[in-house]
Amino acid sequence: DTAVSQTPKYLVTQMGNDKSIKCEQNLGHDTMYWYKQDSKKFLKIMFSYNNKELIINETVPNRFSPKSPDKAHLNLHINSLELGDSAVYFCASNQGLAGGYQETQYFGPGTRLLVL
Amino acid sequence: EDQVTQSPEALRLQEGESSSLNCSYTVSGLRGLFWYRQDPGKGPEFLFTLYSAGEEKEKERLKATLTKKESFLHITAPKPEDSATYLCAVRTRSGGSYIPTFGRGTSLIVHP
């Protein structure tokens, strides 16, 4: 069974469009994350939610808006897509508040976004 | 600003040729150093967490060590299936949260 799943796996769209990426985890974790991995494989945290509450919000344009309808889901909506948004977006989850020790993050398979 | 530097960027080994990957860091208040493995087209997979200098962890052919300034991932007698990108991340405290900062990874290829 998939622990952390993301949809879609691939997303090709035009500049200026609005798109959403969905993430679900069936591990019973209460903390979820969005990461962006650029073309040089640099992985950078964007957001983190704990029990549907935003706890980490790194320097990310306002065009990116995360939403957590419940603790098993964390979606990412992107408005007015730009060329520089092209990247792989990873969802991750772990048990315990992001500040807790000894938690292991489980990553999803990634969503490959290409903005043309 | 917290910095994580991994070296080398890429490493090619023959099967059975042991080597080490380096992760050096400059952070204020380390709250854990993590090693992940990432296969092409997949998400990172957790390998180890180290918390204090002198700590070591092992898993099959991999052994991770930690000092106050760097961590090493030692690969003993690697096999082709060890080929992957190995990512290092440090976690530091920022306000009431803990922020992970990743290095750019070392791409390892093990030839049969």
Interface residues (C-beta under 8 A of the other chain):
Chain A: V4 K40 K41 F42 L43 K44 I45 S48 I55 I56 E58 F90 A92 A98 G99 G100 Y101 Q102 T104 Q105 Y106 F107 G108 P109 G110
Chain B: R31 G32 F34 Q38 G41 K42 G43 P44 E45 F46 T49 Y51 T85 L87 A89 R93 G96 S97 Y98 I99 P100 F102 R104 G105
